[in-house]
């Protein structure tokens, strides 16, 4: 019985992570944000990835804690966006400023490290 409950908990937990995720990346808006002088943050995700959900949670909070940033997400299986940004893995975090990539990490979920990267980019 305990094993069944554990399996059910895991299934519902993974589904909850998957439901939070959606692609918000739009090339035109991405370009406009940068031309307006804002910092563009992009993160990649894939369905059922718990580290992606953890990273997205930190970045969603950062949207409210930092001014002058815009946060975009995309599913890494979207080859058009992945190729454009040269992203091969989920949980890739990119920061762009003045039309240049200024930060890239793979798998970073630490609030402290992500905020440190954001502060150094603003």
N, C-alpha and C positions, 0 to 999 in steps of 0.2 A: 504494500500500500504506500509506503514511504517513497519508493522508487517512482511510482506513478505520479505522486504529488510533485516530486522534483522535476520529472519530465514535463508535466503540465505547466509548472512555474517557468521553466526555461522556454517553452514554446510561447507562452503569453508574453514573457519578457522580450524575446526576440521580435515578436510581432509588434510590440509597443515601440521598439526602436525603429522598425521599418516604417511605421505609420507617420513618424515625425519627419521623415525625409522627403524632400521633393526638389526638383531642379528649379533653381531660380536664376541661373546664369543666362544672360542675354547679351550677345556681343555688342549690340548698339548701346544698350544701357551701360555696359562695362566701359566702353570707350567714352561715353558722355561723362560718367563719374570721374574718370581720370582727367578729361579735359576741363572739368569743373574744379580741379585741384584736390579732389578727395582721394583718400587711400582706398584701394579696392582689395578686399579680402576674398579669396576663393578657396573653397574646400571641396574635396571629392569624397564620395561615399558610394557604398554598394548595399543593397538590401541585406538585412540580417547582420550587419557589422556593428558590434557593440562599441568598438573603439571609435568608429565614425560618429555614432550617436553621442559618445562622451565628448568628442571634439566639438561637435555641433552645439552641444549644450553650453560649453564655455564660450563659443563664438556668438551665440544668440545673446548671452548676457553681455558680452563685450560691445555689442551693437549699442547698448544703452549706457555703457560705462565710458565710451569714447566718443568724442565728437569727430565729425569730418571723415567717417569711414562708411563704406557700403559693403555689405556682406552678401556674397553669392555662393550658391552650392550647385553641384551637378553630380549626376550618377556617372561613375567612372566608365561604365559600359557605353556611354554616349561618346563614340569614337570621334565625332566631329569636334566636340569641345575638348576632349582629352588630347587629341592631336594638336589642336590650336594652342593649348597651354603646355604641351609636352608632359602630360601626366600619365603615368603607367599604373599607379597603385591607388587604392582607396586610402582614405585618411591623409591625403596629401594636402598640405596647407600652403597657399601662396599669398604673398602680399605684394601689391603693386603700388608704386608711387611715381608720379611724373612719367607715366607710360613705361616704367621699367620694373622688372621683377626685382624686389629688394630682399625677399626672404622666401625660403622653401624648406619645408620639413615633411617627413613621412612618418606617420604614426604618433605625432605629438598630441597628447591629451592633457598635459599638465597645465592647469590654469596659470600658474606662475610663469612657465616658459612661454606660453602663448601671449600673455599680457606683456611680458618683457619684449617679445618680438614686435608687438603692436606699438608699444611706447617708443621703441627705437625707430619705428617707421613713420611716426607722426611728426 
